[in-house]
Amino acid sequence: VDRVRTHLKQHLQLDLSTQADRYVAVGGNIECLADLISGTTGSESCSIADLKRQITSLAKLTTDDRITQQGLRPDRADAIVPAGLAYLHLAQLANVTSVHVPRTGIKEGLIAETSGLTSKSD
């Protein structure tokens, strides 16, 4: 965990002098974390405080325990803590208190944007 934090501090140094107006994260890890926090499938947001508590809890478990106790897939169980730390680090840089989880992928967003399916004012 400490090595991941050190790596993020060294490589993700963004200059955000003001608070971001929103923090949106996509992908399976953040979706899984939001579901674990809410206790339901399909949660579309969570607080950064809850995210931090969930990641701290998961970090205390072995990969096998994350699979058996939390029901995570093996390929998710080993990556979820480092991914969660990256989400937390970005939240800290952006000075936000919650993360929106739209449950769509980057690929879908790029297709919609480049095909003209979204307006520039969205």
ZISULJO-V99556 format. One record per residue. N is the residue number from 0. RES is the residue in one small letter. PHI is phi in radians with two decimals (none if undefined). PSI is psi as a letter, one per 20 degrees, with the letter a starting at -180 (999 if undefined). OMEGA is omega in radians with two decimals (none if undefined). Layout:
N,RES,PHI,PSI,OMEGA ; N,RES,PHI,PSI,OMEGA
//
This chain:
0,v,none,g,3.14 ; 1,d,-1.12,h,3.11 ; 2,r,-1.13,h,3.10 ; 3,v,-1.14,g,3.12 ; 4,r,-1.05,g,3.12 ; 5,t,-1.07,g,3.12 ; 6,h,-1.05,g,-3.13 ; 7,l,-1.10,g,3.14 ; 8,k,-1.09,h,-3.12 ; 9,q,-1.32,h,-2.98 ; 10,h,-1.89,i,3.12 ; 11,l,-2.03,m,3.13 ; 12,q,-1.89,n,3.13 ; 13,l,-1.72,q,3.09 ; 14,d,-1.70,n,3.08 ; 15,l,-1.97,n,-3.05 ; 16,s,-1.33,i,3.09 ; 17,t,-2.23,r,3.14 ; 18,q,-1.22,p,3.08 ; 19,a,-1.20,q,-3.13 ; 20,d,-1.43,i,3.05 ; 21,r,-2.87,q,3.12 ; 22,y,-2.28,o,-3.12 ; 23,v,-2.04,p,3.12 ; 24,a,-2.21,q,-3.14 ; 25,v,-2.18,q,3.07 ; 26,g,2.15,r,-3.07 ; 27,g,-1.12,h,-3.12 ; 28,n,-1.17,g,-3.13 ; 29,i,-1.22,h,3.08 ; 30,e,-1.10,g,3.12 ; 31,c,-1.12,g,3.11 ; 32,l,-1.07,g,3.12 ; 33,a,-1.08,h,3.11 ; 34,d,-1.16,g,3.11 ; 35,l,-1.09,h,-3.14 ; 36,i,-1.16,g,-3.07 ; 37,s,-1.43,h,-3.08 ; 38,g,1.38,j,3.10 ; 39,t,-2.36,r,3.09 ; 40,t,-1.56,p,3.05 ; 41,g,1.75,j,3.13 ; 42,s,-1.06,p,-3.07 ; 43,e,-1.89,j,3.06 ; 44,s,-2.90,r,3.02 ; 45,c,-2.77,q,3.10 ; 46,s,-1.38,q,3.11 ; 47,i,-1.18,h,3.09 ; 48,a,-1.09,g,3.10 ; 49,d,-1.14,h,3.12 ; 50,l,-1.07,g,3.14 ; 51,k,-1.10,g,3.12 ; 52,r,-1.07,g,-3.12 ; 53,q,-1.15,g,-3.14 ; 54,i,-1.15,g,3.09 ; 55,t,-1.06,g,3.11 ; 56,s,-1.11,g,3.14 ; 57,l,-1.15,h,-3.12 ; 58,a,-1.15,h,3.13 ; 59,k,-1.37,i,-3.10 ; 60,l,-1.68,q,2.99 ; 61,t,-1.30,r,3.08 ; 62,t,-1.03,g,3.12 ; 63,d,-1.08,h,3.10 ; 64,d,-1.17,h,3.09 ; 65,r,-1.11,h,3.11 ; 66,i,-1.24,g,-3.04 ; 67,t,-1.34,g,-3.06 ; 68,q,-1.50,h,-3.08 ; 69,q,-1.84,i,3.12 ; 70,g,1.29,k,-3.13 ; 71,l,-1.40,q,3.03 ; 72,r,-1.18,q,-3.14 ; 73,p,-0.97,g,-3.13 ; 74,d,-1.27,i,3.09 ; 75,r,-1.61,h,-3.03 ; 76,a,-1.07,h,-3.11 ; 77,d,-1.50,i,-3.06 ; 78,a,-1.83,i,-2.97 ; 79,i,-1.18,h,-3.14 ; 80,v,-1.22,g,3.09 ; 81,p,-1.05,h,3.10 ; 82,a,-1.11,g,3.12 ; 83,g,-1.07,h,3.10 ; 84,l,-1.11,h,3.08 ; 85,a,-1.14,g,3.09 ; 86,y,-1.06,g,3.13 ; 87,l,-1.13,g,-3.14 ; 88,h,-1.08,g,3.12 ; 89,l,-1.13,h,3.09 ; 90,a,-1.09,g,3.11 ; 91,q,-1.13,g,3.12 ; 92,l,-1.07,h,-3.11 ; 93,a,-1.46,i,3.13 ; 94,n,1.01,l,-3.13 ; 95,v,-2.00,r,-3.11 ; 96,t,-1.96,i,3.12 ; 97,s,-2.61,r,3.11 ; 98,v,-2.22,p,3.07 ; 99,h,-1.62,p,-3.10 ; 100,v,-2.11,n,-3.00 ; 101,p,-1.30,i,3.11 ; 102,r,1.04,l,3.01 ; 103,t,-2.44,r,-3.11 ; 104,g,-1.74,r,3.09 ; 105,i,-1.06,g,-3.12 ; 106,k,-1.02,g,-3.14 ; 107,e,-1.10,g,3.11 ; 108,g,-1.13,g,3.11 ; 109,l,-1.15,h,3.10 ; 110,i,-1.09,g,3.14 ; 111,a,-1.09,g,-3.11 ; 112,e,-1.18,g,-3.08 ; 113,t,-1.33,h,3.12 ; 114,s,-1.56,i,3.14 ; 115,g,1.46,j,-3.14 ; 116,l,-1.35,i,3.08 ; 117,t,-2.07,q,3.09 ; 118,s,-1.60,q,-3.13 ; 119,k,-1.19,i,-3.12 ; 120,s,-1.50,i,-3.13 ; 121,d,-1.20,999,none
//
